[in-house]
Amino acid sequence: MNIYSALISILILLNSYFKTYDLKPFSHILGLEGFIKTKKPYFCANMMHFELSEEHLAVQQAARDFAQTELLPGVIERDNKQEFPAEQIKKLGELGFLGMMVDPKYGGSGMDTISYVLAMEELSKVDASASVVVSVNNSLVCWGLENFANEEQKQKYLVPLAKGLVHGAFCLSEPEAGSDATSQRTTAVDMGDYYLVNGTKNWITNGNTASTYLVIAQTNVEAGHRGINAFIMTRDMEGFVVGKKEDKMGIRGSDTHSLMFTDVKVPKANRIGEDGFGFKFAMKTLTGGRIGIASQALGIASGAYELSLKYAKERKAFGTEIMNHQAIQFKLADMATDIEAARMLCLKAAWLKDQHLDYGRASSMAKLFSSEVAMKHTVEAVQIHGGYGYVKEYHVERLMRDAKITQIYEGTSEVQRVVISRDILK
Ligand SMILES: Cc1cc2nc3c(=O)[nH]c(=O)nc-3n(C[C@H](O)[C@H](O)[C@H](O)COP(=O)(O)OP(=O)(O)OC[C@H]3O[C@@H](n4cnc5c(N)ncnc54)[C@H](O)[C@@H]3O)c2cc1C
């Protein structure tokens, strides 16, 4: 056991004793900032190794505790009322979950992508409306800014986002540009020292609660996708209007809005990267984002599985617990197997990303498989619960509704198949 292992073990013990779930001690105390991200991973990088490090286990436990203590109470009511989990997101921010992978020098927790997957699974088991905020802020907004924004932009926008003081939104989709993201109708006309932005964005997660919006718009139509730019916008800009809230099937606590821009003057200093970099920015960012949504789907599936397992041990039919009926046993076996496979795909994609290896195909595979597993097995979870599965009190009906979105956003299942097949056939 090296000195870091020993000190982390002490921290884990202290953490479990005081029942805290703050991520920050693990990266800030002992000068561990960026330990996993910037140095060799905690586990041996060149070997096949399925064990999680003690630090990973601590992050997982912290997220699990938070989900049970802070997210579970009121999750049904928030879903019913379509209420954004504002208090819970504030606490997640304070604890370092909103900037998990950001370098501590920009206010983040300096964790790796594996930690992020573990946290996303645990949070999503209980409340996918809260976990989508964690996913969007971490892997779309913070990651995009940390990797492609300039230093001034990072100081101004990334630091408060990574510290969890505020959260952000990623604005690519439009009424006529979803899967085909190249068909941007939102325009950003170059006016010298500013861009004049006009258009509408659809389905924007955190649309009404974000402070910082990463907006994709077309500057040069003739140049096609090479004429697209990405901008940092704030809701106090004149001409920026938040539209209606969507009344959704699932993740009803999540705050999904359309956004309207009318002659919004966006300073040139707010463009991310070189002129024409916007489409590449969006695609690169979404590739990482898919690991977050894959882990969200994994969490929804494993949440439904855990509830089903518990219910099968308690509910009696024909004089015995339903777990003693082979039909139920086989459903549970299929669930457990598919969920384990989904978890492996998520962790592999995360590992590749942490090793700075190509993770495009892996992240699409993780998202495709995990979201299909989430949909299939939340339906089975309702079936295992019988009539009780069909009412809100038992949670699985909500998980079933929440599962559906994971097959749609950040690239539909069909789009993931396009990405994977292109990569296989290239
Ligand atoms: C709750 C929610 C939150 C969202 N959050 C965000 C957000 O924060 N930011 C953001 O930018 N967007 C967001 N979106 C938008 C989401 O990413 C899009 O809805 C999604 O990409 C699909 O686009 P679309 O709805 O236009 O469907 P379309 O692209 O019109 O697709 C319709 C159908 O055709 C299929 N299809 C399309 N092209 C192909 C093809 N080439 N091959 C095979 N099949 C194809 C699709 O798979 C789908 O089944 C969100 C959506 C929802 C519902």
The ligand as a Tripos MOL2 file, in Angstrom:
@<TRIPOS>MOLECULE
LIG
   53    58     1     0     0
SMALL
NO_CHARGES

@<TRIPOS>ATOM
      1 C1        -36.1730   16.1220  -23.0220 C.3       1 LIG1
      2 C2        -35.2170   16.5190  -24.0910 C.ar      1 LIG1
      3 C3        -34.0580   17.2120  -23.7480 C.ar      1 LIG1
      4 C4        -33.1700   17.6100  -24.7430 C.ar      1 LIG1
      5 N1        -32.0860   18.3690  -24.4160 N.ar      1 LIG1
      6 C5        -31.3320   18.9340  -25.4010 C.ar      1 LIG1
      7 C6        -30.3160   19.8910  -25.0930 C.ar      1 LIG1
      8 O1        -30.0310   20.2050  -23.9170 O.2       1 LIG1
      9 N2        -29.6320   20.4610  -26.1150 N.ar      1 LIG1
     10 C7        -29.8900   20.1520  -27.4090 C.ar      1 LIG1
     11 O2        -29.2380   20.7210  -28.2920 O.2       1 LIG1
     12 N3        -30.8500   19.2560  -27.7400 N.ar      1 LIG1
     13 C8        -31.5840   18.6440  -26.7750 C.ar      1 LIG1
     14 N4        -32.5730   17.7570  -27.0870 N.ar      1 LIG1
     15 C9        -32.8340   17.4480  -28.4940 C.3       1 LIG1
     16 C10       -32.4470   16.0250  -28.8850 C.3       1 LIG1
     17 O3        -31.0530   15.9080  -28.9090 O.3       1 LIG1
     18 C11       -33.1290   15.7360  -30.2380 C.3       1 LIG1
     19 O4        -34.5050   15.6120  -29.9840 O.3       1 LIG1
     20 C12       -32.5790   14.4880  -30.8840 C.3       1 LIG1
     21 O5        -31.2570   14.7080  -31.3090 O.3       1 LIG1
     22 C13       -33.4250   14.0490  -32.0740 C.3       1 LIG1
     23 O6        -33.6840   15.1000  -32.9450 O.3       1 LIG1
     24 P1        -35.1910   15.3860  -33.4340 P.3       1 LIG1
     25 O7        -36.0460   15.4320  -32.2440 O.co2     1 LIG1
     26 O8        -35.1670   16.5490  -34.3330 O.co2     1 LIG1
     27 O9        -35.5790   14.0790  -34.2680 O.3       1 LIG1
     28 P2        -35.2570   13.8370  -35.7970 P.3       1 LIG1
     29 O10       -33.8430   14.1270  -36.0880 O.co2     1 LIG1
     30 O11       -36.2960   14.5130  -36.6240 O.co2     1 LIG1
     31 O12       -35.4690   12.2590  -35.9030 O.3       1 LIG1
     32 C14       -36.7620   11.6530  -36.0160 C.3       1 LIG1
     33 C15       -36.5250   10.1380  -36.1830 C.3       1 LIG1
     34 O13       -35.7830    9.8890  -37.3910 O.3       1 LIG1
     35 C16       -34.6090    9.1470  -37.0670 C.3       1 LIG1
     36 N5        -33.5130    9.5470  -37.9420 N.ar      1 LIG1
     37 C17       -33.0880   10.8060  -38.2310 C.ar      1 LIG1
     38 N6        -32.0140   10.7790  -39.0350 N.ar      1 LIG1
     39 C18       -31.7360    9.4630  -39.2660 C.ar      1 LIG1
     40 C19       -30.7470    8.7770  -40.0110 C.ar      1 LIG1
     41 N7        -29.7890    9.4140  -40.6860 N.pl3     1 LIG1
     42 N8        -30.7810    7.4310  -40.0200 N.ar      1 LIG1
     43 C20       -31.7220    6.7450  -39.3310 C.ar      1 LIG1
     44 N9        -32.6850    7.3590  -38.6010 N.ar      1 LIG1
     45 C21       -32.6960    8.6870  -38.5600 C.ar      1 LIG1
     46 C22       -34.3190    9.4750  -35.6080 C.3       1 LIG1
     47 O14       -33.5220    8.4860  -35.0150 O.3       1 LIG1
     48 C23       -35.7240    9.5370  -35.0380 C.3       1 LIG1
     49 O15       -36.1730    8.2410  -34.7620 O.3       1 LIG1
     50 C24       -33.4360   17.2900  -26.1020 C.ar      1 LIG1
     51 C25       -34.5940   16.5770  -26.4370 C.ar      1 LIG1
     52 C26       -35.4820   16.2070  -25.4620 C.ar      1 LIG1
     53 C27       -36.7360   15.4830  -25.8720 C.3       1 LIG1
@<TRIPOS>BOND
     1     1     2 1
     2     2     3 ar
     3     2    52 ar
     4     3     4 ar
     5     4     5 ar
     6     4    50 ar
     7     5     6 ar
     8     6     7 ar
     9     6    13 1
    10     7     8 2
    11     7     9 ar
    12     9    10 ar
    13    10    11 2
    14    10    12 ar
    15    12    13 ar
    16    13    14 ar
    17    14    15 1
    18    14    50 ar
    19    15    16 1
    20    16    17 1
    21    16    18 1
    22    18    19 1
    23    18    20 1
    24    20    21 1
    25    20    22 1
    26    22    23 1
    27    23    24 1
    28    24    25 2
    29    24    26 1
    30    24    27 1
    31    27    28 1
    32    28    29 2
    33    28    30 1
    34    28    31 1
    35    31    32 1
    36    32    33 1
    37    33    34 1
    38    33    48 1
    39    34    35 1
    40    35    36 1
    41    35    46 1
    42    36    37 ar
    43    36    45 ar
    44    37    38 ar
    45    38    39 ar
    46    39    40 ar
    47    39    45 ar
    48    40    41 1
    49    40    42 ar
    50    42    43 ar
    51    43    44 ar
    52    44    45 ar
    53    46    47 1
    54    46    48 1
    55    48    49 1
    56    50    51 ar
    57    51    52 ar
    58    52    53 1
@<TRIPOS>SUBSTRUCTURE
     1 LIG1         1 GROUP 0 **** ****
